[in-house]
Amino acid sequence: MLQGIEQLSPTTKKLTINIPSDVITSETNIVYNKLRATSKIPGFRPGKVPQAILEKKYSKNVEAEVIEKIIPEFYVKAIKEANLEPVSYPHIDDKIELVPGQPLSFTVTIEVKPEIGELKYQGIALKEKPVTIENDDIEKTLKLMQESKALYSVTEDALKKDDMAIINTDVYIADNLNEELSYKDYPLVLNTESMPNEFINALIGKKKGEPAEVKLNFENDHPNKTIAGKEVLFKVHITEAKKKNIPPLDDDFAKEANCSTMEELKNKIKDNLTKMKKSQINLEYKKDILNELIKVHTFDVPNSMVEGEIDSLIYKAKQDAEKKGETLKADEELKREYETTARDNVKSVLLLEAIGKKEKIGATEDDIKKAINETAVRNNLKPEEVTKLYSVREGSIEALRSRLFADKVLDFILEEATIK
């Protein structure tokens, strides 16, 4: 039974809960009856052990079992009675002990979702972001397509930028050969994306069979500790030279892209770029909507939700840093940096949830199935493989449901917005 609610802050409440003595007695008797049926005590037949003996032997265990059952049960009832939505585990303020024949009164402190008040989301004014596709955008896409179709052929000529060299490389650190870093038959495309500029320049102009030497000095914070802060000598031997052959942009090229002519291919590229641009602008509108919602609604957010979001942001930052071989700041410094972002993220979640509830918007099973099928087609996977990926990467399919829900609410608000 809920006896009282004390508001400690806009998002923290203390509940006083009372459990009647007859409930405690009934649950205690149930546990002892189960024990009586299974206990084997010398001098007594099964099921005939007096309760006094059972109490002497098992009272602590029985008390723990009764508490473990009735506390969660009455806590859930109190939460429903108070119409509260907890966002963290409850903290039981005092040690709980049962006194025979007496009711049990205890208090729990919980964090709850805040009262947001009046929701302001209709008719949000957004600045128009025009969709424009320039000829230069189409040419850049064609160039990328052209590059992707490039083939390499063996040549006796000197290597030029973007050609390929098949190389054997011996790596020396302080005049000592490092076999672990050395390699053979490595296909190296001669551009600065693949290796440092000095290394590429040392090979440009060379021919098959010719050697080259390159000295590189690596920074102290280089992720590879073997070469960090050291001068490294690379002795390179070109075993084969390959010339880059780029196909011409003609109707034959267009046919490989399932178009009859280059003009048709360009129109197709323009349509695709337009769709991508519209999708990008749509995302930008939604970010603007979230910023506006955060700005016009003032309310406290639960600390536990903010801390959880900070932990999530730090975890993602660490993953990104690991992929890039970068070193991150200390956790405490990152926590301070991410606090505002985390607080805004939590406000966004609570606001969208409140608006979705008011407008009766939800992510259905059909929405989830459609999203999974679209992802499967886009990535050439089976739907069950996509479902498994979501479960492994994010713990459950509920993360997808949350994203779909947020997107549907934002779509609804965007439809109501005024674009100037």
VEXKOL-118072 format. One line per 5 residues: number of its first residue (from 0); their letters; for each residue x, y, z of C-alpha. Coordinates in steps of 0.02 Angstrom, whole numbers, plus 50000, padded with zeros to 5 digits. Layout:
N
NUM) A) X/Y/Z  ...
END
This chain:
420
0) MLQGI) 50000/50000/50000  50064/50175/49957  50066/50281/50114  50145/50441/50049  50251/50528/49917
5) EQLSP) 50385/50658/49957  50456/50760/49813  50643/50782/49838  50668/50867/49669  50571/50882/49505
10) TTKKL) 50639/50711/49454  50668/50626/49623  50533/50559/49738  50529/50464/49901  50389/50337/49921
15) TINIP) 50331/50267/50088  50258/50094/50063  50165/49989/50192  50141/49800/50184  50001/49735/50299
20) SDVIT) 50047/49608/50431  49923/49478/50366  50012/49479/50196  50180/49451/50280  50108/49312/50389
25) SETNI) 50027/49228/50240  50186/49232/50134  50290/49171/50282  50173/49024/50309  50180/48979/50125
30) VYNKL) 50370/48969/50132  50369/48866/50294  50241/48746/50221  50353/48717/50071  50500/48688/50189
35) RATSK) 50399/48568/50297  50359/48462/50145  50541/48445/50093  50642/48456/50255  50720/48298/50325
40) IPGFR) 50749/48320/50512  50794/48169/50621  50650/48115/50733  50512/48186/50624  50419/48114/50477
45) PGKVP) 50418/48216/50313  50284/48350/50322  50266/48335/50512  50408/48448/50571  50342/48577/50698
50) QAILE) 50354/48758/50640  50453/48806/50796  50594/48690/50743  50588/48753/50564  50594/48932/50627
55) KKYSK) 50746/48895/50734  50838/48817/50587  50778/48920/50437  50709/49087/50500  50842/49196/50417
60) NVEAE) 50822/49108/50249  50633/49117/50260  50638/49303/50301  50753/49336/50153  50639/49239/50035
65) VIEKI) 50483/49329/50096  50566/49500/50080  50630/49456/49905  50450/49420/49851  50345/49554/49937
70) IPEFY) 50458/49707/49919  50461/49708/49726  50277/49661/49721  50220/49806/49831  50345/49926/49751
75) VKAIK) 50268/49893/49579  50093/49917/49651  50145/50083/49730  50221/50145/49567  50061/50105/49473
80) EANLE) 49954/50186/49608  50059/50344/49603  50059/50343/49410  50249/50365/49405  50375/50314/49270
85) PVSYP) 50541/50269/49354  50699/50291/49251  50819/50208/49374  50822/50065/49497  50742/50107/49665
90) HIDDK) 50853/50141/49815  50785/50066/49977  50830/50192/50110  50835/50082/50267  50878/49904/50313
95) IELVP) 50723/49796/50302  50681/49676/50442  50521/49579/50474  50442/49581/50647  50318/49437/50676
100) GQPLS) 50138/49499/50680  50188/49676/50629  50162/49768/50463  50316/49822/50366  50343/50003/50318
105) FTVTI) 50489/50055/50208  50541/50200/50097  50618/50198/49922  50696/50342/49826  50674/50341/49638
110) EVKPE) 50709/50451/49489  50560/50479/49376  50521/50561/49210  50488/50747/49234  50327/50842/49206
115) IGELK) 50362/50936/49045  50208/51046/49048  50134/51123/48891  50209/51049/48732  50253/51174/48595
120) YQGIA) 50290/51086/48432  50160/51138/48304  50203/51266/48170  50389/51273/48207  50470/51397/48086
125) LKEKP) 50616/51327/47986  50731/51414/47863  50718/51337/47690  50865/51234/47629  50852/51227/47439
130) VTIEN) 50894/51069/47342  51020/51114/47208  51124/50996/47103  51263/51078/47002  51344/51008/46845
135) DDIEK) 51504/50997/46946  51418/50875/47067  51371/50763/46920  51547/50771/46849  51622/50723/47018
140) TLKLM) 51508/50572/47028  51555/50521/46852  51738/50539/46898  51714/50424/47048  51624/50296/46939
145) QESKA) 51763/50309/46812  51895/50282/46946  51803/50130/47012  51811/50050/46839  51998/50081/46820
150) LYSVT) 52107/49931/46776  52295/49907/46796  52406/49833/46661  52590/49784/46669  52706/49918/46599
155) EDALK) 52892/49943/46571  52870/50132/46582  52917/50239/46732  52783/50245/46867  52670/50396/46877
160) KDDMA) 52550/50458/47011  52403/50337/47037  52495/50194/46952  52526/50033/47051  52693/49963/47109
165) IINTD) 52712/49785/47171  52850/49804/47302  52961/49707/47422  53011/49813/47570  53143/49785/47705
170) VYIAD) 53119/49895/47858  53268/49950/47964  53261/50031/48136  53431/50090/48201  53516/49989/48063
175) NLNEE) 53429/49829/48121  53313/49735/48002  53137/49720/48073  53063/49566/47989  52893/49592/48069
180) LSYKD) 52870/49760/47980  52950/49703/47816  52838/49634/47679  52842/49558/47504  52731/49573/47348
185) YPLVL) 52633/49719/47418  52522/49809/47289  52543/49995/47322  52439/50125/47230  52545/50282/47213
190) NTESM) 52438/50412/47298  52451/50501/47464  52300/50410/47535  52394/50246/47541  52564/50301/47611
195) PNEFI) 52656/50460/47667  52697/50583/47528  52887/50555/47544  52865/50368/47517  52756/50392/47361
200) NALIG) 52873/50523/47286  53022/50404/47306  52936/50278/47191  52864/50396/47059  52979/50396/46907
205) KKKGE) 53052/50224/46948  53036/50071/46838  53016/49885/46868  53172/49811/46948  53235/49977/47017
210) PAEVK) 53268/50004/47203  53219/50152/47312  53261/50206/47489  53152/50311/47602  53184/50377/47778
215) LNFEN) 53033/50425/47882  53027/50502/48055  52875/50451/48157  52792/50553/48295  52810/50501/48477
220) DHPNK) 52622/50469/48492  52613/50354/48339  52495/50208/48379  52627/50081/48325  52747/50082/48474
225) TIAGK) 52883/49993/48374  52911/50145/48263  52845/50285/48376  52973/50425/48396  53100/50338/48283
230) EVLFK) 53182/50359/48114  53141/50212/48001  53230/50164/47840  53128/50079/47703  53227/49986/47569
235) VHITE) 53106/49957/47426  53124/49848/47272  52995/49864/47132  52955/49688/47069  52822/49747/46947
240) AKKKN) 52751/49910/46880  52569/49930/46829  52491/50072/46732  52320/50138/46780  52196/50131/46635
245) IPPLD) 52039/50237/46655  51894/50197/46537  51830/50341/46429  51663/50421/46472  51562/50365/46321
250) DDFAK) 51402/50270/46283  51489/50103/46315  51531/50164/46489  51349/50216/46512  51288/50044/46458
255) EANCS) 51389/49963/46598  51285/50071/46717  51123/50008/46636  51095/50167/46534  51085/50184/46344
260) TMEEL) 51181/50346/46328  51292/50462/46430  51149/50588/46435  51035/50459/46515  51172/50415/46640
265) KNKIK) 51195/50597/46688  51007/50617/46715  51005/50460/46821  51150/50527/46925  51059/50693/46946
270) DNLTK) 50902/50604/47007  51002/50501/47132  51097/50654/47194  50932/50747/47213  50860/50607/47320
275) MKKSQ) 51018/50602/47427  51016/50791/47446  50832/50791/47496  50868/50655/47624  51014/50754/47694
280) INLEY) 50911/50914/47704  50771/50816/47788  50895/50764/47923  50953/50944/47943  50772/51002/47964
285) KKDIL) 50749/50871/48100  50906/50930/48191  50838/51108/48183  50673/51045/48254  50760/50958/48399
290) NELIK) 50861/51116/48437  50702/51219/48436  50611/51096/48550  50755/51099/48674  50758/51289/48670
295) VHTFD) 50573/51319/48702  50548/51185/48838  50626/51209/49008  50624/51062/49128  50742/50959/49236
300) VPNSM) 50805/50793/49173  50847/50639/49280  51033/50631/49325  51038/50443/49298  50982/50465/49116
305) VEGEI) 51113/50601/49088  51250/50493/49164  51197/50346/49056  51204/50455/48900  51377/50523/48949
310) DSLIY) 51439/50344/48967  51368/50303/48796  51452/50455/48715  51620/50412/48795  51607/50231/48739
315) KAKQD) 51573/50286/48559  51716/50412/48565  51835/50275/48624  51780/50159/48483  51807/50298/48354
320) AEKKG) 51977/50342/48428  52031/50159/48426  51986/50144/48241  52087/50301/48200  52233/50258/48314
325) ETLKA) 52206/50416/48417  52229/50446/48602  52080/50510/48701  52072/50627/48851  52041/50558/49026
330) DEELK) 51864/50501/49066  51834/50641/49192  51879/50774/49064  51768/50690/48933  51624/50685/49057
335) REYET) 51635/50873/49081  51643/50903/48893  51495/50789/48854  51379/50843/48994  51285/50978/48896
340) TARDN) 51267/50867/48742  51207/50721/48850  51080/50831/48940  51012/50895/48773  51003/50717/48705
345) VKSVL) 50902/50661/48855  50786/50812/48839  50760/50766/48656  50713/50587/48700  50589/50643/48834
350) LLEAI) 50511/50777/48723  50487/50660/48574  50416/50528/48689  50291/50652/48761  50240/50716/48589
355) GKKEK) 50224/50539/48521  50115/50491/48668  50003/50643/48644  49985/50614/48456  49970/50424/48476
360) IGATE) 50123/50391/48368  50215/50226/48384  50336/50112/48295  50238/49955/48248  50302/49781/48208
365) DDIKK) 50266/49819/48024  50379/49974/48036  50519/49867/48107  50496/49732/47976  50498/49861/47836
370) AINET) 50658/49943/47903  50745/49775/47918  50696/49724/47741  50755/49891/47670  50922/49874/47760
375) AVRNN) 50939/49694/47698  50909/49745/47515  51027/49894/47530  51169/49787/47600  51133/49627/47503
380) LKPEE) 51091/49530/47661  50950/49418/47719  50823/49498/47839  50868/49373/47976  51051/49423/47959
385) VTKLY) 51005/49606/47984  50901/49561/48138  51048/49464/48210  51165/49612/48176  51051/49730/48272
390) SVREG) 51041/49608/48417  51229/49585/48426  51275/49768/48400  51143/49852/48506  51084/49718/48625
395) SIEAL) 50908/49702/48554  50793/49756/48414  50719/49886/48534  50857/50008/48488  50791/50004/48309
400) RSRLF) 50613/50027/48372  50668/50183/48470  50752/50259/48317  50601/50224/48207  50486/50300/48338
405) ADKVL) 50592/50459/48351  50596/50474/48162  50406/50456/48147  50378/50591/48279  50501/50708/48192
410) DFILE) 50417/50674/48024  50250/50721/48103  50322/50884/48173  50407/50923/48007  50241/50906/47915
415) EATIK) 50168/51035/48035  50317/51152/48021  50323/51315/47923  50469/51323/47801  50515/51500/47752
END
